[in-house]
Amino acid sequence: MLKGKTVVLGVTGGIAAYKIANLASMLVKLHCDVQVIMTENATNFIHPIAFETLTKNKCLIDTFDRNFQHKVEHVSIAKRADVVLIAPATANVIGKMANGIADDMLTTTVLACKCKKIISPAMNTNMYCNPIVQDNLKKLQHYGFEIIEADTGFLACEDIGKGKMPSPEVLLQYILKEIAFEKDMKGKRVLITAGPTCEAIDPVRYITNHSTGKMGYALARNCMLRGAEVTLVTGPTSIDPPPFVHIVPVISAKDMFAAVCKYAETQDIIIKSAAVADYRPTTVSEEKMKKSDGELSISLERTDDILQYLGQHKKENQFICGFSMETENMLENSRQKLEKKNADMIVANNLKQSGAGFGTDTNIVTLITKNDERHLDVMSKDDVANEIVNTILEKIPSYT
């Protein structure tokens, strides 16, 4: 994912410095060129050899190190960097950067970098909340730095409060958001539905389906990484939602219909990947229904057809993509759905195909538009999401 990208990790003298070794390892596994710059104080918490072993690059500390190639190191790295992350960022280094002080390898490199710079403050809670530190963070924001808000928790000083560095997994998401994809959807608004809906029978039971939300979440993540402003309307799932998107949790088909109606008008692209119930109980019992010796019949009524509503109320230049899961006559049924619902594209898949359907990490789909059908072989849902979004952008001339 990050092949050909260079990430500069600035490590300063905080107890959380050791966690950055895990981040460096994760970046290397994504085929990224990782350059680590440490302050002298950081070497008291983790040895530079750890980073050199993980990244296969020399860990830079001393601006005047004589063991260098014939180029100005801090300028050379600054030119190659696609993004800089300083984590953990101590109050000392934050103060230096905010006031243009460049007295070591890290601060001189940061000052020379033109790329995006991300700061993850980590310190004692009283230091973090100190108005001087907060003013310095605001000053860095003014200069275009992105500040990752510190977590609240049990700190190394045994205080409980704000000042904890987020996990390496969270820091990685900030890096990916910046450099994983070209920002070919910047300025565009995308609405995505995902997951199942649950239709109550009584306070205990409900009707639902096997959807896990994985496909919709992958689509939301892909659009976010490409710079879109994403709203994700999601039914109940057990997976973590993608970061940096607006999450709108819903339960029933009625809830989802209301949420989609609320946001649809302002969207450039709508991708309806949720598995919405077609029917719901006509009445919902206020008390738990007791079992009896006889059979039980539940009267059902139709739910609102969200895709049909979107097609009927589609605004000019809005692109609507629906999903069709079939067990037979997939292409015929999906093309009928495309025309009947006034959609621009249908993503069709057959539940009976191995590697497709609910709960899997892979999918096999066919992308159907008015004049085209494109079959995709089995691939990860992240890759399927990327191909779906690529196809949508190809169909919208203003995006290309």
N, C-alpha and C positions, 0 to 999 in steps of 0.2 A: 504493500500500500504506500510506503514512504520511500521507495527506491528512487535514488537521485536527489533526495532531500537531505539537508544538513540542519541538525538541531544543536544549538549550543545550550548546555546545561550549566548554569552558574550556581555553585554550591558554596554557601557561606557557613559561618561557625555557629550553627544551632544543633541541638541534639537530634533533630529530625534528618540531619545530613545523611545518615546511613540508609535511609529509605530511598534515596535517589539512585542507589545502586540498582534497585529493583526496576525503577523507571528506565534507567539506561538499558537494562537488559530487555525490557519490553520493546523499546524503540529499535534496538538492534535486530530483534526477531521480526520487525516490520521492515527490515532491510534499509534502515536509516543510517546515515553517517552521523555519529554522535560525538561531539566535541565537548569535553568537560573542562571547565575552568573553576578552580577552587581558590578561596581565600586562604591565607596562611592559617587562620584560626580553624577553618574547616578540617584541616589535616589532623587536628586533635580528636576528631570524632570518627573519621574514616580515612584509611590510607589511600593515597592516589593510585597505588598498584591495583586496588580493587576495580577502579574505573578503567584503568588501562587494560586490564585483563578482559573486562566485559566489552569494551568498545574497540579494542585493538588500535587505539589512538593514544598519543602521549597526553597525559593530563597536565594542563598548564597551570602554573601557580605564580612563578616569578616573572615579572615583566622583563627583567634583565638576565634571564637564564642564558648562559653562553652555549648551552647544548641545543642549538636551533638550526633550522635551515636558513638559507640566505634570503630571508624575506622578513618583513615586519609582522610578527605573529598575530598581534591583536588586530591589525588592519586586515591581514589576510583572512582570518577567521570571520571577521565582521562582514567582509565582502561575500563570503560563501554562505553565510547563515540565512536560512529561510525563516527561522523563528528562534528567539532566545527566551528561555525560562529560567528565572532565578528562584530557586527553591532549595532549602528554606531561605527566605530573605530576612536577615536580621534587621533590627532597628538601625544599627550602625550603617549597613550597606544601603538601606532604603534612604537614610539621610544623605549619604554621599551622592547617590544617583539623583536625588531630587534637587540637589544644589550644584550639580555639575562637577563634583570632585572626582578626579580620576587618578588615584594614587596606587593602584595595583592592577594586575592583569585583568581581573574581572571588570572593574569599573571603567578602565580605559577601553576595553572591548565593547562594552555596552554603549559607551559614548560614541563609538565609531560605527555602530550598527544602524542601518536604515530600515531593517526589517521590523516586524512586530515583536514587541517585548512584553513578556508576561511575568508578573511578580506574585509570588505566594508567600506572604508574610507569616512568620512563625516565631513566637516569643511568649514571655510571661504575659498574662492577661492584663496586668496593670500597665505594662509597657505598651501593649497593643492598643489599649484604650487611651493612652496618653495623647492629649491634643496635638502635641508636636509631631508624633508619629502619624496621626491621622491627617494632619495638615500636609506632611510630606507625601503621603499616599495620594491625597487629592491633587497635589502638584504634579506627581507622576502621571496621574490620569489626564490632567490637562495637557501634558506633553505626549499623550497618545499611548501610554503604557496601559495594559489591561491588568487589573488587580483581582486576584482570586481571594474571595472573602475567607478569612480564617474560620476553622471549625470551632465548635464549643465542646469541651471535654476535660478529662483529667490530664493535666500537664505534668511535665517532668519535674517541675518545682513543687508538685503535689497540690497546687491550686486547681480549682475547677472553674473554668471560664473560657472566654474566647481567646484564641491565640494559637490553636493547634493547626498544624499543616494538614490539609486534606490528604487522602491516600494517594499513592502513586497512580492508581487506576483513574482517579478523578483528574489528576494533573495530565495524564495521557490524553484524556478527552479534550482538554483545552488545546493541546498541541495538534491533535487530529482536526479539530474544528478550524484551525488556522491554515493547515497545509495539506490535508489529506486529498482535497480535490480543488480543481479550479472553481472559482466562484461564478459559474455560469448561470446561477439562479439568484444572484444578489438582487435585492429589491423586489423579488416576487413573493407573493403570498400563496401558501399551499395549505389546503385543508385535507386531512387524511382521517378516515375512520378505520378502526381496527378492533379485533377481538370479537367475542360473542356478545349476545344480549341474553338477559335472564328474565323470563316472564313468570311472575308469581302465580302460584296456584293457591297457596295459603301462606301463613307466616313461616312455614318450614320448607315447603317444596316449591320448585320452579321448573320450567321448561327451558332448556338451553341446548347448546351443541358443543362439538369438540374443538372449536377454534381456540388457539392459544395466543393469537395476536402477533406471532413472530413475523409474518409477512408485512403486516401494516407497520409494525415498529421498525422493520428494516427500511421500508420506504421513507418513513419519517426521518430516520437517521441519515439516509442518503441525501434527501433534500436539504436537511440542516447543514450537512457537511459541504454542500454546494452553494451555501449562502442564502438559502430561502428562509423566509419567516414562516415557521411551520406551526400549525394548530393541529393537535392530535386528539380526536374524540375517540375515546377507548372504552370498550366494555370491560368487565372484570377479567383480569389476567393474573398470572403468577410470575411474570417476568418483569424485570426492571425496565421502565420506560426510557427511551433515548434522552440524553441530556440536551439542554439548550432548546427545547421545544415547549410550546404552551400546551399543557396537558388538561384536557377536559374529561373527567371521569363520568361515565354514565352507567346505568344498569340495564334498563329496559329499552325496547325498540322505540317506545314513545319518548323516552329521555334522549335517545340518540337523534331522533327526528327533530326534536326541539333544538338541540345543540347545533345540528347541521344548519337548520333554518336561520339560527342566530348569526352564524359566521359566513354562510355561503356567499352572500352578495358581494363581499369585499375580496373574495379570493380569485386569484388568477388561474389556479389549477385545483381541481378537487379529485381526489383518488379515494373511491369508496371500496375499501378492501375488507370491511367488517362483515362478519357472518351474522346478519340480522335475522331475527326470527320472523317468519312469514305469518305466523298465527300466535295469538295469545288467548288465555282463558277469558271467556266472556265476562265472568264475574270472579272476583278474588275473595275467598273466604277470610273473614276476620279472625277466625279461630282455626286451630289445626283440625283438619278433616280426619275423623276417626275411621279406621278401617272397619269393614263389616263383612259378613259372609258372602254377600252378593257381589256382582261386578259393579264397576264404577265407570261412568262416562263423564267426560269433561267437555262442555261446549266451548268451541273455539271461534274466534273472530279474526279477520284480517288485520294485520298491522299496517301502518302507513308505509307506502312504497317510497323509500327515500330517493333512490336513483331516478325513479320516474318523476318525482317532484323536482329534482334538480334539472332534469332534461326539459321539463315544461317551463322552468323559470331561469333558464341559462341566460346569462348576460352576454353581451357582445364580447368576443375574443376570449371567453372563458372556456377552458378545456376540462372536460369531464371524462373520467376513466372509471369504469366499473369492473367488478370481478364476477366470474361465472364459474361455479364449481358444479360439475356434472358427473354422472355415472354412465351416461349413454348419449349418443348423438351430440357430442360436445360442440363441434364446430357449427352445426345447424342451429342448435338451441342458442348458442352464444351470439351468432350473427342476428338471429331474430331479436335477441335482447338488445343488441346494439341499436337496431332500427326502432324498436318499440319504445325504448327509453330515451331516445335522442341523445345518446352518448357519443363521444368522439372516439373512444377505444374501450374494448373489453379484454380483460386478461382472463383467459379461459384455462382451466385445468381439469383433469379427470381424476377423481378421488381413487379410482381403482388402479391407477398406475403406481408402480413401486417408485418411491422417491418423491411423490407428490402428496399434497393434501395436508391435513391437520397434524400438528404436533411434531412434524419433521423439521430438520434444519436445512433440507433441500426442497426444491420444487421443480416441476416440469410444466411450462406454460406455453400458450400460444397467444400472441398479441394480435388482436383483430381490430382493424380499422375499416372504414368504408370501402377502400380500394385495395386492401392489403391484408395478408396473413403471414405472420412470422413465428415459426416454431423455435423454441429454445430447448436444448437438451437439458438433462438434469444438471443442476448447479446449486450452489448455496443460495439461501434466500437473500443474503446481502448482494450477491452477484445478480440474481434475478431482479432485485430492486433497482440496481444500477442500470440494467438493460431496459427496464420499464421506463425509468426517468429519461434515459437517453432517447428512447423512441418518442416520448412525449415532446421533448425539446425539438426533435427533428420535425415533428408535425406542426410546430408553432414557428412560423417564419421569423417572427420578431425576436426569437431566442437564439437564432443561429447566426 
